[in-house]
Amino acid sequence: MKTEITELFGIEYPILLSGMSWISVPKMVAAVSNAGGLGILATGPLSLDETRKAIKEVRSLTDKPFGANASLMLPAGRDNAEILIEEKVPVINFALGKGDWLVEKAHKYGGKVMATVVNHYHAKRAQDYGTDALIVTGHEAAGHGGDATSLVLIPSISRDLEIPVIAAGGFSSGMGLAAALALGAEGIAMGSRFMSTVESPLHQNFKDLSIEKTIYDTIYSTRIDGIPCRCMDTKATRKAVKRGLNMPAAFFNSRIIAKQLKLPFFKLFFGVLASGPKNAIQMAYLANTYRAANLATEDGDVNRGILPVGQATGMIEDLPTIEELMKRMVVEAEETKKRINKMI
């Protein structure tokens, strides 16, 4: 398959692994890249040393192009992004912040930069300061999808902007890939579908749940992590939505985060307070969700863990290898194209 995205990144198929905390680890990233797509390393839960080590591990497992993400809102987000620049990661994906400085630094060594956006405003801004491509995330997506669904968001932004669009939110199959291309996208990014594969480090408890759940079994709320967020419908998620922000838990969980990121706790704590009440509340929400997501992905705790998943989880019926999944998707996309050509 050949699209603007395959040409831009030097990959075989226009299929990207979304950068998911505790899921998009080096072995997962390399498996997607080796299968012809673009794996994206998640740096959100990593300390600076761990980020550097993870990049080197990816390079030891594949000689194919790969990417890494940086959530600029997170405590170590900007510092981790600087590590990506120092290590000359081929493709950098940023979200939840302004990445003009990232674009400038990455372009100096020939790197490419993608911004993850959910609306026209942020898409246009990213294009204006030189971002190479956009991951446009529709309402169906896991985590922080936008207000508009992929069916209308993707063609609307791809029509109005000049840089290539990668569709995210609701895509899990070759039919979805063909649909995204028909809507004006140049590729797709998948999270929920890749989570349920052999190579995925997601705990088996939640892999099993992902197969059991239907397209209706997700919850979308601002009361999970303070931003509109979609997660699997479980007792823990419902409890979090009902309770809202738990400040005492946030204080405790922020200590855990500081330890994991190897950051001085009080420097982190007072830094968040100094950023203003609105941001402090947002960080408190994220501290609780960070811990709950970790309990789901690594520990498989179905009682306390909260797992971000998209509505596409209802389309998942098996646990293939990444290579099997991608080959299946490409064949299905070609078959879909032939079927539609006969109709039109």
C-alpha positions as CSV (number, residue, x, y, z in Angstrom):
1,M,0.0,0.0,0.0
2,K,1.2,3.5,-0.8
3,T,-0.1,6.7,0.7
4,E,1.5,10.0,1.8
5,I,2.1,8.5,5.2
6,T,3.9,5.4,4.0
7,E,6.1,7.7,1.9
8,L,6.6,10.3,4.7
9,F,7.7,7.7,7.3
10,G,9.3,5.1,5.0
11,I,6.9,2.3,6.0
12,E,5.1,-0.5,4.1
13,Y,1.6,-0.1,5.5
14,P,-0.2,3.1,6.6
15,I,-1.0,1.5,10.1
16,L,0.4,3.1,13.3
17,L,0.5,1.8,16.9
18,S,-0.9,4.4,19.2
19,G,1.5,5.4,22.0
20,M,-0.3,3.8,25.0
21,S,1.2,4.0,28.5
22,W,2.4,0.5,29.8
23,I,1.2,-1.0,26.4
24,S,3.4,0.6,23.7
25,V,6.6,-0.8,25.2
26,P,9.8,-1.5,23.1
27,K,8.9,-5.1,22.1
28,M,5.4,-4.0,21.0
29,V,6.8,-1.0,19.1
30,A,9.3,-3.1,17.3
31,A,6.8,-5.8,16.4
32,V,4.5,-3.2,14.7
33,S,7.5,-1.7,12.8
34,N,8.8,-5.1,11.8
35,A,5.4,-6.0,10.5
36,G,5.4,-3.0,8.1
37,G,3.7,-0.3,10.2
38,L,5.0,2.4,12.5
39,G,5.3,1.5,16.2
40,I,5.1,4.5,18.6
41,L,6.8,4.2,22.0
42,A,4.8,5.6,25.0
43,T,7.0,7.7,27.3
44,G,4.3,8.9,29.7
45,P,5.1,6.5,32.6
46,L,8.9,6.6,32.0
47,S,11.6,8.4,33.8
48,L,14.2,10.2,31.6
49,D,16.7,7.4,32.0
50,E,14.0,4.8,31.2
51,T,13.0,6.7,28.1
52,R,16.5,6.7,26.8
53,K,16.9,3.0,27.6
54,A,13.6,2.2,25.9
55,I,14.6,4.0,22.7
56,K,17.9,2.0,22.6
57,E,15.9,-1.2,23.2
58,V,13.6,-0.5,20.2
59,R,16.6,0.1,18.0
60,S,18.1,-3.2,19.1
61,L,14.9,-5.0,18.1
62,T,14.2,-3.4,14.7
63,D,16.0,-1.5,12.0
64,K,12.7,-0.1,10.7
65,P,11.3,3.4,11.3
66,F,9.6,3.9,14.6
67,G,8.3,6.8,16.7
68,A,7.8,7.9,20.3
69,N,5.3,10.1,21.9
70,A,5.4,12.9,24.5
71,S,2.3,14.1,26.4
72,L,3.5,17.7,27.1
73,M,1.0,18.2,29.9
74,L,2.5,15.5,32.1
75,P,5.1,16.3,34.7
76,A,8.1,14.9,32.8
77,G,6.5,15.4,29.3
78,R,8.7,18.2,28.0
79,D,11.9,16.6,29.5
80,N,11.1,13.3,27.9
81,A,10.5,15.1,24.6
82,E,14.0,16.5,24.9
83,I,15.3,13.0,25.2
84,L,13.6,12.0,22.0
85,I,15.3,14.9,20.3
86,E,18.7,14.0,21.7
87,E,18.3,10.4,20.6
88,K,17.1,11.5,17.2
89,V,13.9,9.4,17.2
90,P,12.7,9.2,13.5
91,V,9.1,10.2,14.3
92,I,7.9,12.2,17.3
93,N,4.3,12.3,18.3
94,F,3.2,15.0,20.7
95,A,-0.1,15.8,22.4
96,L,-1.7,18.1,25.1
97,G,0.6,21.0,24.4
98,K,2.3,23.3,21.9
99,G,5.0,21.5,19.9
100,D,6.5,24.2,17.7
101,W,9.9,23.9,19.5
102,L,9.8,20.1,18.9
103,V,9.2,20.6,15.2
104,E,12.1,23.0,14.9
105,K,14.5,20.7,16.7
106,A,13.4,17.4,15.0
107,H,13.6,18.9,11.6
108,K,17.3,19.8,12.2
109,Y,18.2,16.1,12.2
110,G,15.7,15.1,9.6
111,G,13.0,13.8,12.0
112,K,9.3,14.0,11.4
113,V,6.7,15.3,13.9
114,M,3.0,14.4,14.3
115,A,0.6,16.2,16.5
116,T,-2.4,14.4,18.0
117,V,-5.5,16.7,17.8
118,V,-9.2,16.5,18.2
119,N,-10.5,19.6,16.5
120,H,-9.8,22.1,13.7
121,Y,-8.3,24.8,15.9
122,H,-5.4,22.6,17.2
123,A,-5.0,21.0,13.8
124,K,-4.6,24.3,12.0
125,R,-2.1,25.6,14.7
126,A,0.0,22.4,14.3
127,Q,0.1,22.8,10.6
128,D,1.0,26.5,10.8
129,Y,4.2,25.8,12.8
130,G,5.4,23.0,10.5
131,T,4.1,19.7,11.9
132,D,4.5,17.0,9.2
133,A,1.3,15.1,9.9
134,L,-1.7,14.9,12.2
135,I,-3.3,12.1,14.2
136,V,-6.9,13.2,14.2
137,T,-8.8,11.5,17.0
138,G,-12.5,11.0,16.8
139,H,-15.1,10.5,19.6
140,E,-15.0,6.7,19.4
141,A,-11.4,6.6,20.5
142,A,-9.9,5.3,23.7
143,G,-8.8,8.0,26.1
144,H,-9.1,11.6,24.9
145,G,-11.2,11.5,21.7
146,G,-12.9,14.7,20.6
147,D,-16.6,15.7,20.5
148,A,-17.0,14.8,16.8
149,T,-17.0,11.3,15.5
150,S,-14.4,10.0,13.0
151,L,-16.9,9.8,10.2
152,V,-17.3,13.6,10.1
153,L,-14.1,14.8,11.8
154,I,-11.6,13.0,9.5
155,P,-13.0,14.3,6.1
156,S,-13.6,17.8,7.6
157,I,-10.0,18.3,8.7
158,S,-8.4,16.5,5.8
159,R,-10.4,18.7,3.4
160,D,-9.4,21.9,5.2
161,L,-5.7,21.2,5.8
162,E,-2.8,20.5,3.5
163,I,-0.7,18.1,5.7
164,P,-1.6,14.4,5.8
165,V,-4.1,13.1,8.3
166,I,-3.9,9.8,10.2
167,A,-7.3,8.7,11.4
168,A,-7.8,7.4,15.0
169,G,-10.9,6.4,16.8
170,G,-13.0,3.4,15.8
171,F,-10.5,1.6,13.6
172,S,-9.7,-2.1,14.1
173,S,-9.9,-3.8,10.7
174,G,-9.1,-3.7,7.0
175,M,-12.6,-2.4,6.4
176,G,-11.8,0.4,8.8
177,L,-8.6,1.1,7.0
178,A,-10.4,1.3,3.7
179,A,-13.0,3.6,5.2
180,A,-10.4,5.9,6.6
181,L,-8.7,6.2,3.2
182,A,-12.1,6.9,1.6
183,L,-12.7,9.7,4.2
184,G,-9.5,11.4,3.1
185,A,-7.0,10.1,5.7
186,E,-3.6,8.7,4.6
187,G,-3.5,6.1,7.3
188,I,-4.9,4.9,10.7
189,A,-3.6,4.7,14.2
190,M,-4.9,1.9,16.4
191,G,-4.8,1.4,20.2
192,S,-7.6,-0.9,21.4
193,R,-7.0,-3.4,18.5
194,F,-3.3,-3.7,19.1
195,M,-3.8,-4.1,22.9
196,S,-5.5,-7.4,22.2
197,T,-2.6,-9.2,20.4
198,V,-0.1,-11.8,21.4
199,E,2.7,-9.4,21.8
200,S,0.7,-6.9,23.9
201,P,1.8,-6.6,27.5
202,L,-1.8,-5.9,28.6
203,H,-2.7,-8.3,31.4
204,Q,-4.7,-11.3,30.3
205,N,-7.7,-10.3,32.5
206,F,-8.3,-7.2,30.4
207,K,-7.5,-9.0,27.1
208,D,-10.3,-11.4,28.0
209,L,-12.6,-8.5,28.9
210,S,-11.8,-6.7,25.6
211,I,-13.1,-9.7,23.7
212,E,-16.2,-10.0,25.9
213,K,-17.2,-6.3,25.7
214,T,-19.5,-4.9,23.0
215,I,-19.3,-1.5,21.2
216,Y,-21.7,-0.2,23.9
217,D,-19.4,-1.1,26.8
218,T,-17.4,2.0,27.3
219,I,-17.9,5.1,29.4
220,Y,-17.0,8.7,28.2
221,S,-16.8,11.3,31.0
222,T,-14.8,14.3,32.2
223,R,-14.9,12.8,35.7
224,I,-12.4,10.0,35.1
225,D,-9.2,12.1,34.5
226,G,-10.5,15.7,34.2
227,I,-10.5,15.7,30.4
228,P,-13.3,14.0,28.3
229,C,-12.0,10.4,28.4
230,R,-13.3,7.0,27.2
231,C,-12.6,3.9,29.3
232,M,-13.9,0.3,29.5
233,D,-17.2,0.1,31.4
234,T,-16.4,-1.6,34.6
235,K,-17.3,-1.2,38.3
236,A,-14.1,0.7,38.9
237,T,-14.8,3.1,36.0
238,R,-18.4,3.7,37.2
239,K,-17.2,4.3,40.7
240,A,-14.7,6.9,39.5
241,V,-17.3,8.7,37.5
242,K,-19.7,8.7,40.4
243,R,-17.1,9.9,42.9
244,G,-15.3,12.5,40.8
245,L,-12.0,13.9,42.1
246,N,-10.6,12.2,45.2
247,M,-8.0,14.6,46.5
248,P,-6.6,12.5,49.3
249,A,-6.0,9.6,46.8
250,A,-4.4,12.1,44.4
251,F,-1.9,13.1,47.0
252,F,-1.0,9.5,47.7
253,N,-0.9,8.5,44.0
254,S,1.3,11.5,43.1
255,R,3.9,10.2,45.5
256,I,3.8,6.9,43.6
257,I,4.1,8.8,40.3
258,A,7.1,10.8,41.5
259,K,8.8,7.7,42.6
260,Q,8.2,6.0,39.3
261,L,9.4,9.0,37.3
262,K,12.3,9.5,39.7
263,L,11.2,13.1,40.4
264,P,11.6,14.8,43.8
265,F,8.0,14.6,45.2
266,F,7.9,18.0,46.8
267,K,9.4,19.6,43.8
268,L,6.6,18.0,41.7
269,F,3.9,18.8,44.3
270,F,4.8,22.5,44.7
271,G,5.4,22.9,41.0
272,V,1.9,21.7,40.3
273,L,0.4,24.0,43.0
274,A,2.3,27.0,41.5
275,S,0.9,26.3,38.1
276,G,-2.5,27.5,39.2
277,P,-5.7,25.9,40.6
278,K,-7.1,24.8,37.3
279,N,-3.9,22.9,36.3
280,A,-3.5,21.6,39.9
281,I,-7.0,20.0,39.8
282,Q,-6.2,18.5,36.3
283,M,-3.0,17.0,37.6
284,A,-4.8,15.6,40.6
285,Y,-7.3,13.9,38.3
286,L,-4.4,12.5,36.2
287,A,-2.6,11.2,39.2
288,N,-5.6,9.0,40.2
289,T,-6.1,7.8,36.6
290,Y,-2.4,7.1,36.2
291,R,-2.5,4.8,39.1
292,A,-5.8,3.1,38.1
293,A,-4.6,2.5,34.5
294,N,-1.4,1.0,35.8
295,L,-3.4,-1.4,38.0
296,A,-5.4,-2.5,35.0
297,T,-2.6,-2.9,32.4
298,E,0.1,-4.4,34.5
299,D,-1.7,-6.0,37.5
300,G,-4.9,-7.0,35.8
301,D,-6.9,-5.7,38.8
302,V,-10.5,-5.8,37.5
303,N,-11.8,-4.3,40.8
304,R,-9.6,-1.2,40.9
305,G,-8.1,-0.9,37.5
306,I,-9.4,1.5,34.8
307,L,-8.5,0.8,31.2
308,P,-8.8,3.4,28.4
309,V,-10.4,1.6,25.4
310,G,-12.3,2.7,22.4
311,Q,-15.6,1.6,21.1
312,A,-13.7,-0.6,18.6
313,T,-13.2,-3.0,21.5
314,G,-16.6,-4.4,20.6
315,M,-15.2,-5.4,17.2
316,I,-12.4,-7.6,18.8
317,E,-12.9,-11.3,18.6
318,D,-9.5,-12.9,18.9
319,L,-5.8,-12.4,20.0
320,P,-3.7,-12.7,16.8
321,T,0.0,-11.9,16.6
322,I,0.7,-8.4,15.3
323,E,2.0,-9.7,12.0
324,E,-1.1,-11.8,11.5
325,L,-3.3,-8.9,12.3
326,M,-1.7,-6.5,9.9
327,K,-1.5,-9.0,7.1
328,R,-5.2,-9.7,7.6
329,M,-6.1,-6.0,7.6
330,V,-4.2,-5.4,4.3
331,V,-6.0,-8.3,2.6
332,E,-9.3,-7.2,4.0
333,A,-8.7,-3.6,2.8
334,E,-8.0,-4.8,-0.7
335,E,-11.1,-7.0,-0.7
336,T,-13.2,-4.1,0.5
337,K,-11.8,-1.9,-2.2
338,K,-12.7,-4.5,-4.9
339,R,-16.2,-4.9,-3.4
340,I,-16.9,-1.2,-3.5
341,N,-15.5,-0.8,-7.0
342,K,-18.1,-3.3,-8.2
343,M,-20.9,-1.3,-6.6
344,I,-19.9,2.1,-7.9
